Amino acid sequence: MEQILELKEINKSFAGIQVLHNVNLTLHAGETVCLVGENGAGKSTLIKILSGAEKPDSGSITLFGRTWSSLHPSQAMELGVATIYQDVDLVDTLSVADNIFQGAEIRKNGIFIDRKKQEEKAGEILHALNMAIRPDVLVETLSPGQKQNLQIAKALHKKAKILIMDEPTASLGEDETKALMELIDRLKHDGIGIIYISHYMDEIFRVGDRVNVLKDGYSVSERQIGEVTQESLIREMVGRDASNYYRKGNFSTGDQALEIRGYARGNLVKNVSFTVSHGEVLGLGGLVGAGRTELVRMLFGADPKESGQMFLNGKEITPVDPKDAIKKGICFVSEDRKGEALFLDRSVKENISVAKNEGSFFLNLAKEKELVDHSIEQLSIKVFSREHDAGKLSGGNQQKVVIARWLAMDGEIYIFDEPSKGVDVGAREEIYRLMEELVKRKKIVIMVSSTMPELISMSDRIAVMKDGALSTVIPADEAQEDELLKWYMGIK
Amino acid sequence: MKNKNLKQSLFQSQWLMLLLITILISVFTAIANPRFLAINNIMNIFEQIAVSGLVAAGATILIISGNFDISVGAIIGLACCTNALLINQGVNGFVASVAAVAVCMVCGLLNGALAILFKAPSFIITLATTSVYKGIGLFATKGVIQTVYGKFDTLAFTKIGGVIPLSFVISLLGFVVVFIILNYTQIGRRIYAIGSNEKSAFLSGVRITENKLLFFMLNGFFVGIASVLLLSRVGSALPSSGAGLEMTAIGAVVIGGAPISGGQGSAVGTFFGVLLLGLISNVLNILGVNPYLQEIASGVIIILSLGISALRFKVLSR
């Protein structure tokens, strides 16, 4: 088959951080290439370069035998490259036919749009693609799957030869996913080349002819689908075995130094008591809405409570507000990183030092710089400089900034609410290592987690909450995922 | 690459752009009318911007923290009246001025307290308190102008070395104080933190209520000093004495590069914003432009600077 696309040695960096290193990608007519990799591996950037939304720093793009150093969005479209996004490309308040012919309307007398003819032709196009969509209805009445089909129809009408699908099944139901797979088969048969991005293994093996793995901006491999297995793909994506989840050592002293006694507020949190030892990670498990976040926010003094006391080594330290909590050595990493942890439009420096600076009236800027540089190095936060806006970092680096803020406080008690939420696998492991470092230094750690493997591997004991009450505390090495789930749902 | 860095740093600081514009305007005006460069005229500009400068310095703190006080015009009117009434009662000018500053700080505090208590945007609350403060001023003066001619003009007419107006030096000192607060103190970091993300600030151990009240009071302090300068220069007080100053101040802060949503901005930027506004009005005078058209010009300047800000962000995000 004829090769229609070749991306060769593409390099791209943003603000001094290279996100693509000599990446290659080829595509033949009638072929589906799956592009896989973790969050932040560079897939989206590569796609943006192909669709003209970003310019590469170097490298070449060869389309149908002609080579370019970069593309313009309209140029990419003319050359037959179409990206199928979720929703964004359609006008909800126009009809299906209007959307297909948008920008190239069929006219009557050169002025008025010929609705009837448009609908007729749109009907033919949709029918030919085996799509059950009526051309005269408004787009807003379509299902997500139909909208996606419509985008594909529109792209094909504009003579697209290469379709880029970025997580196309993310908002589709089972039937719609199946229908999409069948459509892709037909498109391939018609000689359309497809670049397919997905996290779902079964889809990759269903539609893919070849798989291209990206990791940290490097092309790791490009193989025929027959040469790979799920395990080998995951290994190439993360660079290690999937079964090998992070294993935390045991550093608990068993002194039960921290005592949480009788925390309660209405129906949200009901009389919760437990103890945690120095060097121990206590995991808080449960279904979403079980009251775990509410509980830890109360522990930190961020939310009001009806009752509850906290004792450390027998001395009461119940905080009245976050400032008081921090003074007493309690640190809290919120689950809502962007909403209530970071200052997105402020520098990494200010984000890290904000809690530390609450100590003295005049700032010691030299000391602050030293602290921040040390943090950036210690946590290997990928930044251009300490003056970089926190909002421009990736999820993993943002989380590291938040953790750096609290490491700088050298607290006694660390509370993590969903520490690895929205963090890619590589950074996740680094965050686990930091947490382990804390318990090595005999800190007390409480961790809310909705990820079972994380909860089981990172905790020493797991406390399960259900409907605001603490239902059980079990040692993590005895915990099984199915057993835990039964506790979550109250079957046990 | 080096070229790009230069472009970056130029676009990064709004004040550099403003300085450039200031110089450009000055050069063109000086060519059109050499009288512009006379020491007298330049000192005149400085004198003109002394009062609005102090108000803008205070507004910088509030706007960065994500708050507004648009009642400052009315507060200045009230403070001027208080000051003048006291002086006419025979109270010592310094004591009366301290009282005026205190009035401003109390009014600012009240604005902050109401905004926090009712969880209302400070913009709306201060819209309401504007008429309250104006009303108090009218009631206290019975609507009669309070003149202090000859009794309270030392501040306004003192010139350091016979050249530099003392009022401008005081205003400049105000900017230095705000600069130090913003860049070298914990309060400064709190101002940026609260303006950038209140929830994050709270969870980082910043007490929101106390600090917001402090910001409003700080703003009141600068407004108070401005009211003293204003009374000294004008020699008479009306409840409407400070009318319009709030908009000049907000305009200057925005020109200086602070977004209305807070979280960013600088004392230096605001200073150049004030200077630019003062310069433009002086230039238009010197060039003999119709005073009505001058009003239009100051509005256009604010719009233009918003355009420059937008352009800056576009270049930076590339």
Chai-1 contact restraints between the chains, C-beta under 6 A:
chainA,res_idxA,chainB,res_idxB,connection_type,confidence,min_distance_angstrom,max_distance_angstrom,comment,restraint_id
A,P322,B,L203,contact,1.0,0.0,6.0,A-B,restraint_1
A,P322,B,G205,contact,1.0,0.0,6.0,A-B,restraint_2
A,K323,B,G205,contact,1.0,0.0,6.0,A-B,restraint_3
A,K323,B,R207,contact,1.0,0.0,6.0,A-B,restraint_4
A,I326,B,G205,contact,1.0,0.0,6.0,A-B,restraint_5
A,S334,B,L203,contact,1.0,0.0,6.0,A-B,restraint_6
A,E340,B,K199,contact,1.0,0.0,6.0,A-B,restraint_7
A,E340,B,S200,contact,1.0,0.0,6.0,A-B,restraint_8
A,E340,B,L203,contact,1.0,0.0,6.0,A-B,restraint_9
A,A341,B,S200,contact,1.0,0.0,6.0,A-B,restraint_10
A,L342,B,S200,contact,1.0,0.0,6.0,A-B,restraint_11
A,F343,B,A193,contact,1.0,0.0,6.0,A-B,restraint_12
A,F343,B,S196,contact,1.0,0.0,6.0,A-B,restraint_13
A,F343,B,N197,contact,1.0,0.0,6.0,A-B,restraint_14
A,F343,B,S200,contact,1.0,0.0,6.0,A-B,restraint_15
A,D345,B,S196,contact,1.0,0.0,6.0,A-B,restraint_16
A,D345,B,G263,contact,1.0,0.0,6.0,A-B,restraint_17
A,R346,B,Y192,contact,1.0,0.0,6.0,A-B,restraint_18
A,R346,B,S196,contact,1.0,0.0,6.0,A-B,restraint_19
A,V354,B,A193,contact,1.0,0.0,6.0,A-B,restraint_20
A,V354,B,S204,contact,1.0,0.0,6.0,A-B,restraint_21
A,A355,B,S204,contact,1.0,0.0,6.0,A-B,restraint_22
A,A355,B,G205,contact,1.0,0.0,6.0,A-B,restraint_23
A,N357,B,Q186,contact,1.0,0.0,6.0,A-B,restraint_24
A,N357,B,R189,contact,1.0,0.0,6.0,A-B,restraint_25
A,E358,B,G205,contact,1.0,0.0,6.0,A-B,restraint_26
A,F361,B,T185,contact,1.0,0.0,6.0,A-B,restraint_27
A,F361,B,Q186,contact,1.0,0.0,6.0,A-B,restraint_28
A,F362,B,Y184,contact,1.0,0.0,6.0,A-B,restraint_29
A,F362,B,T185,contact,1.0,0.0,6.0,A-B,restraint_30
A,L363,B,Y184,contact,1.0,0.0,6.0,A-B,restraint_31
